[in-house]
Amino acid sequence: MGKVGIIGVGQSAFVRTYPGSLKELAFEGFKEAVQDAGITSQEIDASVVCSAPEYDKQRSPAGIVAEYLGLNPQPTFYVETLCSSSSTGLKLAYSLVKSGLHDCVAVVGVQKMSEITSAESQERMGRGTDIQWESPFGTMMPAYYALFAQAHMNKYGTKPEDLSLIRLKSSFYGRLNEKAVFRKSLDMDQLTSPDSRLTDPVASPLRVGDCCANADGSSCVIVVSEEKAKSLSREPVWILGVGAASNSVNLTGRELFSGLPAAAEAARQAYEMAGITAKDVDIAEVHDCFTIAEMMAYENLGFAEPGGGKELIQGKETYMDGSIPVNIDGGLLSKGHPIGATGGSQIRTIVNQLRGEAGDIQVKDPEIGLVHNIGGVGLYGNVTILGR
């Protein structure tokens, strides 16, 4: 079969509280994507709806979303891999198109997390791990990533200030992203001073400034066959490689010093499929649910040797003008993290970069972009390589 391309991307504003319904929220990202692609819903012959159950109140959301978006009677599929759901949805759409079953598939990611309280959300995140052996003991996402941060600091000498540099970068670019929850530039004093709210402890060594926020939001990616891409788009972006892997749910089966092995394995697969190495990547979006997660991504993706991630951020190599720009749309730390919509938002950023449509954060002449999207505490790893 021919190549598989992306001809449309869209995203709602990510907000703390969306006033409408889940299906209305899904429409916001979908509308932008179909307008970007220059098509109508009748031209889409399948949809993949992506979210994580229990973070909003609508059960079986694929049906109600497909109906509201005018995607009946075409088949619709529901995909869930926690925080990486819409990247997994992209891989499914790629497979449906590559196999010849469908010519045009919409990947719709959506999550309306404000329908439950923050405490309820944390409890549900805890139940994303083993409900027999781990979550009954109170483990939650910040505590898990704090373990990785402690391990990284103990083995490689990483300092809390190194993590603060990641949040500093995030805020510097987040202020330019009109769809981000947080659009205020921070300084190191705000991120390190004991008098700042951002240094309040969450799970040592992680502080408030090291953690992303829950959000409501949607995203959409229109995936098409090569023939359709060339007939509908002047500049399609091609899916060059897709990698996916998993790891043990329980951290007792993990080696904390190695970062997230599922991410490293997914990257290996994606690089091999695309026929490239980490050195060929011009820009990346990585899953920075916590500052330590971005640090580990530098290393798991091959942008730095194990323990060398801190040198990348210290030297501003992951800034827009650095050797490997990372999360220069603000990342999850500034955009917020509406679980089901996050991967699609990352893909949208890279597609716009490759098309030269990224505005104030446009990197000069990128040819290859990478999206790294993690579900749970490295339970699911997804890496996607996109090219012009």
C-alpha positions in Angstrom: 0.0 0.0 0.0 1.0 3.6 -0.4 2.0 6.2 2.2 -0.3 7.5 4.9 -0.6 11.2 5.4 -2.1 13.8 7.7 -4.1 16.6 5.9 -5.9 18.2 8.9 -5.2 19.0 12.5 -7.3 20.7 15.1 -7.4 21.5 18.8 -9.8 23.2 21.2 -8.4 25.7 23.7 -7.3 23.7 26.8 -9.1 25.1 29.8 -9.6 24.3 33.4 -13.4 24.2 33.1 -15.3 23.9 29.8 -18.9 25.2 30.0 -20.5 22.9 27.4 -20.9 19.1 27.1 -18.4 16.5 26.1 -19.7 16.2 22.6 -19.6 20.0 22.1 -16.0 20.0 23.4 -15.1 17.3 20.9 -16.6 19.4 18.1 -14.2 22.2 18.8 -11.1 20.3 17.8 -13.0 18.4 15.0 -14.2 21.6 13.4 -10.7 23.1 13.2 -9.3 19.9 11.7 -11.9 19.4 8.9 -11.6 23.1 8.0 -7.9 22.7 7.9 -8.2 19.6 5.7 -10.9 21.3 3.5 -13.3 18.4 3.8 -16.7 17.7 5.3 -17.8 15.0 7.7 -19.4 13.0 4.8 -15.9 12.5 3.3 -14.6 10.8 6.5 -15.3 7.1 6.3 -14.3 6.0 9.8 -13.6 7.7 13.2 -11.5 6.8 16.2 -12.5 8.4 19.5 -9.9 8.5 22.2 -10.2 9.1 25.9 -9.7 7.6 29.3 -12.8 6.3 31.0 -13.9 7.6 34.4 -12.3 11.1 34.0 -15.6 12.4 32.6 -19.1 11.1 33.1 -20.1 10.0 29.6 -19.8 6.2 29.1 -19.1 4.8 25.7 -18.2 8.2 24.3 -17.4 7.1 20.8 -21.1 6.7 19.9 -22.3 10.0 21.1 -19.3 11.9 19.7 -19.6 10.3 16.3 -23.3 11.1 16.2 -22.7 14.7 17.1 -19.9 15.1 14.6 -22.1 13.8 11.8 -20.1 10.6 11.4 -22.9 8.1 11.2 -23.4 5.5 9.7 -19.6 5.2 9.3 -17.9 2.9 11.8 -16.4 4.4 14.9 -13.9 2.8 17.3 -13.0 3.6 20.9 -9.4 3.6 22.0 -8.0 4.0 25.5 -4.4 3.8 26.7 -4.7 6.3 29.5 -2.7 9.5 28.7 -1.5 8.2 25.3 -5.0 7.4 24.0 -5.0 9.6 20.9 -1.4 8.6 19.9 -2.7 5.0 20.0 -5.7 6.2 18.1 -3.3 7.6 15.4 -1.6 4.2 15.1 -5.0 2.5 14.7 -6.0 5.1 12.0 -2.7 4.5 10.3 -3.3 0.8 10.2 -6.9 1.2 8.9 -5.7 3.4 6.0 -2.5 1.4 5.3 -4.5 -1.8 5.0 -6.8 -0.3 2.5 -9.9 -0.7 4.7 -10.5 3.1 4.8 -9.3 6.2 2.9 -10.0 8.9 5.5 -10.1 8.5 9.2 -10.7 11.1 11.9 -8.8 10.6 15.2 -10.8 12.5 17.9 -9.3 12.9 21.3 -11.4 14.4 24.1 -11.6 14.7 27.9 -13.7 16.8 30.1 -11.9 16.3 33.4 -13.7 19.1 35.3 -16.8 16.9 35.6 -15.1 15.2 38.6 -13.1 16.8 41.4 -9.3 16.9 41.5 -9.3 14.4 44.4 -11.5 12.0 42.4 -9.3 12.4 39.4 -6.2 11.5 41.5 -8.0 8.5 42.9 -8.8 7.3 39.4 -5.3 7.8 38.3 -4.2 5.6 41.2 -6.5 2.9 40.0 -4.8 3.0 36.6 -2.2 0.8 38.3 -2.7 -2.6 39.9 -5.8 -2.4 42.2 -4.6 -5.4 44.1 -1.0 -4.7 44.9 -0.3 -1.0 44.4 -3.2 1.5 44.3 -4.6 0.4 47.7 -1.5 1.8 49.3 -2.2 5.3 48.0 0.1 5.5 45.0 -0.8 8.4 42.7 0.9 9.9 39.6 3.1 12.5 41.5 4.3 9.9 43.9 5.3 7.5 41.1 7.2 10.2 39.1 8.8 11.3 42.4 10.4 7.9 42.6 11.9 8.3 39.2 13.1 11.8 40.1 14.7 10.5 43.3 16.4 7.7 41.3 17.7 10.1 38.6 19.1 12.4 41.3 20.7 9.6 43.2 22.4 8.1 40.2 23.2 11.1 38.0 23.5 14.0 40.4 20.5 15.8 38.9 19.3 18.8 41.0 15.8 20.2 41.6 17.1 23.3 39.9 17.6 21.3 36.7 13.9 20.3 36.8 13.0 23.9 37.3 14.8 24.8 34.1 12.4 22.6 32.2 9.4 24.4 33.7 11.1 27.7 32.9 11.3 26.7 29.3 7.7 25.5 29.3 6.5 28.9 30.6 8.6 30.9 28.2 6.9 29.2 25.2 3.5 28.6 26.9 2.9 32.3 27.0 2.9 32.3 23.2 0.3 29.5 22.9 -3.2 30.9 22.8 -4.6 27.4 23.5 -2.7 26.8 26.6 -4.1 26.9 30.2 -1.1 28.7 31.6 0.2 31.7 29.5 2.5 33.4 32.1 6.2 33.4 31.8 8.0 32.4 35.1 11.4 33.2 36.4 13.8 31.0 38.4 13.0 32.9 41.6 9.3 31.8 41.4 10.4 28.2 40.8 13.0 28.0 43.5 12.1 30.5 46.3 10.7 28.9 49.4 8.2 31.8 49.5 6.7 30.9 46.1 3.6 28.8 45.9 5.2 26.9 43.0 7.8 25.4 45.4 5.1 23.9 47.7 5.9 20.2 48.0 3.7 17.6 46.2 5.8 14.4 46.4 9.5 15.0 47.2 11.4 16.1 45.2 8.5 17.2 43.0 6.9 20.6 43.8 3.8 22.3 42.4 5.9 23.8 39.6 7.1 20.4 38.5 3.5 19.1 37.8 1.1 19.6 34.9 -2.6 20.5 35.5 -5.7 18.6 34.6 -7.7 20.3 31.8 -10.7 20.0 29.5 -9.9 19.8 25.8 -10.2 18.1 22.5 -8.0 17.4 19.5 -8.5 15.9 16.0 -6.2 14.5 13.3 -7.4 13.7 9.8 -5.5 10.6 8.4 -5.7 9.7 4.7 -4.3 7.5 2.0 -1.5 8.8 -0.2 -3.9 9.2 -3.2 -6.4 11.2 -1.2 -3.6 13.2 0.5 -2.2 14.3 -2.9 -5.7 15.2 -4.2 -6.8 17.2 -1.2 -3.7 18.8 0.2 -0.9 20.9 -1.2 1.4 19.9 1.6 0.5 16.7 3.4 2.6 15.5 6.4 3.6 11.9 6.1 3.6 9.3 8.9 7.0 7.8 8.6 7.2 5.6 11.7 5.0 4.4 14.5 6.2 2.6 17.6 4.4 1.3 20.6 5.3 -0.7 23.6 4.2 -1.5 27.1 5.7 -2.3 30.5 4.8 -4.0 33.8 2.0 -2.2 35.7 3.7 -2.7 39.0 6.9 -0.7 39.7 8.3 -3.7 41.5 8.9 -5.1 38.0 10.9 -2.0 36.9 14.4 -0.6 36.9 13.8 3.0 38.0 17.2 4.2 36.8 16.5 3.4 33.2 13.6 5.9 32.8 10.7 4.5 30.9 11.7 1.4 28.9 8.3 1.4 27.0 9.3 4.8 25.6 12.8 3.6 24.6 11.4 0.5 22.9 8.7 2.6 21.1 11.3 5.0 19.9 13.5 2.1 18.6 10.6 0.8 16.6 9.6 4.2 15.2 13.2 5.1 14.2 13.7 1.7 12.5 10.4 2.0 10.6 11.2 5.6 9.5 14.9 4.7 8.6 16.3 7.4 10.8 18.1 8.0 14.1 17.6 10.4 16.9 20.1 12.8 15.3 17.8 13.2 12.3 14.9 14.6 14.4 14.5 18.4 14.0 11.8 19.0 16.6 10.0 17.0 19.2 7.0 17.0 21.4 7.4 14.8 24.5 5.1 13.8 27.4 6.1 16.2 30.2 3.4 15.5 32.7 6.1 16.2 35.2 9.4 17.9 34.7 11.3 14.7 35.4 9.2 13.0 32.6 10.7 15.5 30.0 14.2 14.9 31.4 13.8 11.1 31.0 12.4 11.5 27.5 15.5 13.3 26.4 17.4 10.2 27.4 15.0 7.5 26.3 14.7 9.0 22.9 18.4 9.2 22.3 18.7 13.0 22.4 21.1 12.5 25.4 23.0 9.7 27.0 21.5 8.3 30.3 22.0 11.0 32.9 22.9 13.6 30.2 19.5 15.2 30.0 20.4 17.9 32.5 23.2 19.1 30.2 20.7 19.6 27.4 18.4 21.8 29.4 21.3 23.6 31.1 22.7 24.5 27.7 19.2 25.5 26.3 19.7 22.9 23.6 15.9 22.1 23.8 14.9 25.7 23.2 13.7 26.8 19.8 17.2 27.8 18.6 18.9 24.8 20.2 20.1 21.6 18.6 16.8 19.7 19.4 13.8 21.9 20.2 11.5 20.2 22.6 8.0 21.2 23.7 8.2 24.7 22.4 4.4 25.0 22.4 4.7 24.9 26.2 4.2 21.2 26.6 1.7 19.7 29.1 3.2 21.8 31.8 1.8 24.9 30.3 -0.9 23.6 28.0 -2.6 21.4 30.6 -3.3 17.7 30.2 -6.8 16.7 29.0 -5.8 13.0 28.9 -7.6 11.8 25.8 -6.7 14.9 23.8 -3.1 15.3 24.7 -1.5 13.1 22.0 -3.5 14.8 19.2 -2.4 18.2 20.5 1.2 17.1 20.3 0.7 15.8 16.7 -1.0 19.1 15.7 2.1 21.0 17.0 4.5 18.9 14.9 2.3 19.0 11.8 2.1 22.8 12.0 5.9 23.0 12.4 6.5 20.7 9.4 4.1 22.8 7.3 5.8 26.1 8.4 2.7 27.3 10.1 3.8 27.5 13.7 3.9 31.3 13.9 6.1 32.7 16.7 7.5 29.3 17.6 8.4 28.2 14.1 11.6 26.3 13.9 13.7 26.9 10.7 13.0 24.4 8.0 12.2 21.2 10.0 12.1 18.1 7.9 11.4 15.4 10.6 9.3 15.7 13.8 8.8 13.3 16.7 5.9 12.8 19.1 6.5 10.9 22.4 3.3 10.2 24.3 3.1 8.1 27.5 0.2 6.4 29.1 0.2 5.9 32.9 3.6 5.6 34.6 5.3 4.3 31.5 2.7 1.5 31.2 2.1 2.5 27.5 4.7 4.1 25.3 4.0 5.7 21.9 6.4 7.4 19.5 5.4 8.7 16.1 7.8 10.1 13.4 6.3 12.6 11.0 8.0 14.1 7.9 7.4 16.6 5.1 
